[in-house]
């Protein structure tokens, strides 16, 4: 494992811990999209089915279980735990994630899987993994939409989103590093494309986040009407 992979994983873990801290301290879910985390939970479930079939390392297993458990905990806290439950604004978190994120990714995954492998080599695990890659590239959309509907972004919420975006940006550096240092490194262009797309979705947020931090000001995003 290289430093970029480790930093990416730690950034991802830190973003989740920041959000859990934010929910516990503030006791409200204003500005948080539970739909983003429902998408992430689906990503992790479909990607980490190999927990039941393969063992790679203790680190790998622990991280997968941690992501699954923490994401499920976030969803449960926002959906069912008082007083946080009553502060969750469904009207703001209105992106139709099943219709405009999950369904298209299912179709694209089916098409690319059969084009690449054919019907004779159909592999349900490979199909679900491919679906998870496509879906992860757009999981942050509901959260970004919610943030743009508020004039100001609470500090811990902004930090959580920043570290979530940093995780994928660091993974891009990990891929570049591995491609230049590992002999026989297998390139996966779907992963590259989705990773770059996912990072680009954060570009506008990164700009305003860095701008606000450099001035010591509260983070504000352009609002949508």
N, C-alpha and C positions, 0 to 999 in steps of 0.2 A: 504494500500500500504506500502511495506517495503522499506528500504533504498536502497537495491540492484536494485529493480524495478525502483525506482525514478532515481538512478544514471545511470542506463542503458538508460532510456528515455532521460535524459539530455545529455548523451554522444552522443546519436543519433542526437539530435537536434543540439548540438555543432558541430558535424562533418559536418552537412549540412550548418550551418552558416559559418564555416571556408571555405568551398568550395565556397559559394556565395561571401564571402569576397575576396578570392583568385582570382575569375573571375573578380570581380570589380576592384581590385587593379592592377593585372598583365595585364588585358585586353587581355588575351590569354588563350587558352584551351589546350596548350601543356601538355602532360602527363595525360590528363583527358579522361576517357572513358565515352562517352555519352551512350554507350550501357548498361553499368552497371545501369545507372539511368533510362533507358527505361525499364529494367527488374524490377527495384524497383517500378516504377510507376505502372507496371502491377501487381506486388505483392500487392501494396496498394489498387488498384482499386478492385481486386478480394477479398481481405480480409476485406475491410471496407464497403462493401455493406450494412452491418447492420446499417450504419448511417441512412438509409431510413426506417428501421424497428424497431430498438431498441434504447433506451436511457439508458446509464449506469451511466454517470456522466459528468459534464461540462469538467473536465480534460480530460477524455477519448475522448470526441467529439472534443475538441480543438486540441488535439495532432494528431488525425487522419486527420483533415482538414489541419493542419500545414504540415504534411508529404506529403500529396497529392499536396498541393499548391507549396511548396518549390521544390519538385522533378520535377513537371511540369515546374517550373520557370527555373531550371537548364537546362533541356532539351531544352527549348525554347531559352535560352541565347546562348547555344553552337551551336544549329542548325541554328538559324536565326538572331542573333544579331551581327552586326558589331561593332568593328573590330574583335570580338572574333570568329565569324563564320569562317573567313578565316584562322585562326590559328589552327583550329581543324584538326588533321591529321588522315584522314580516313584510310590511309594505315597502321598505327600503331594500330588503334582500329578496328581490322579485325576479331575478334572472332565472329563466326556465331551463335549469341545468340538465334535466333528464331529456328534454326535447332538443336543446341546442348545443349540448356538449356530449352527453352519453350516446344518444342515438347516432349522430354523425360519426363518432369515433368507432362505434360498432361496425357501421357500414364500411368505413375506410379500412379498418383492421381486417375485415373479411375479404375485401377486394385485394389488398396487398398480400395477405397471407396466401390466398389461392393463386395469385399471379406468381408469387415467389416459390411456392412449394407444390402447387397443383392439388387436385382432389385425392390423388393416390397417396400423398405424403401428409395428409391432414393430421395436425397435432394440436389438440385442444389447449395444452399448456403453452405452446408457442403462440397460438392465437390470442389467448388471454394476456400473455406478456406483451404482445404487440399492441393490443387494445389499451393496456395500461400506459404504454409509452405515449400514444396519441392523446389519451385523456389527460395525463399529467401536464401536457403542454398548455392546456386551457383551464386548469383547475383554479387558477388565481382570478379568472375573469369575474366571478360573482363578488369577490372581495374588493377588487378594484372599482367595480361599479358602485358598491355600497360606499366606499370612501369618497368617491366623486360626488355623492349626493349629500355629503356633509361639508360644511364650510371649512372646518378645522378638524385635524386628525389628532386624537389623543396620543400622548408621547409613547406609551407602551405599545399601543396599536401600530403606530408608525414603525417602531423598532421591530416588532414581530414580522411585519410585511417586508421590511428591508432585509432581515436575515433570511427570510424564506426565499427572496430573490437572489441573495448572495450565494445561497446553497447551489442553485443551478449554474450561476456564472462560474463558480469555483469548479464545478464538474466539467465545464467546457475546458478549463485550463488542465484539468486532470486528463481529459481525452487527448489534448494536444501533447501533453508531457508523455503519456504512454505511447502515443504514435511515434514519438521521436526516440524513445528509450527502450521499448520492448520489441525484441525481434519477433516477427510473425504476428504482431498485434492485429487482430481482426477488426476492420472498420465496419461500423454499422450506420449507414447513411440515414436511416429513419430516426435513429437515436440522435444523431447530430442535428438533423433538421428540426426535430421537436424540441431539443434542448435550446437551440438558438431562438426558435419562435417563443418559447417560454420566457427566455431572458429578455427578449425584445418587448414583451408585454409589460415588463417592469420599467422600461426605459423612462417613461414620463414620470412615474413615481420616484425613481432614483434621482432624477434631476431636481424635483422639488424637495425631496428629503435632504439631499446634500446641501442644497441652497439654504434651507431652513437651519440645518445644523451649523453651517459656516457662519450664519448671522446670529445664532443663538435665539432664533425665533421659533414660534409654534409652526408646525407643519400645516400648510394650507394647500389644497388642491383645487384646480378649476372645477367649479360645480356645474352640474348638468341640470337643465330645466326639466 
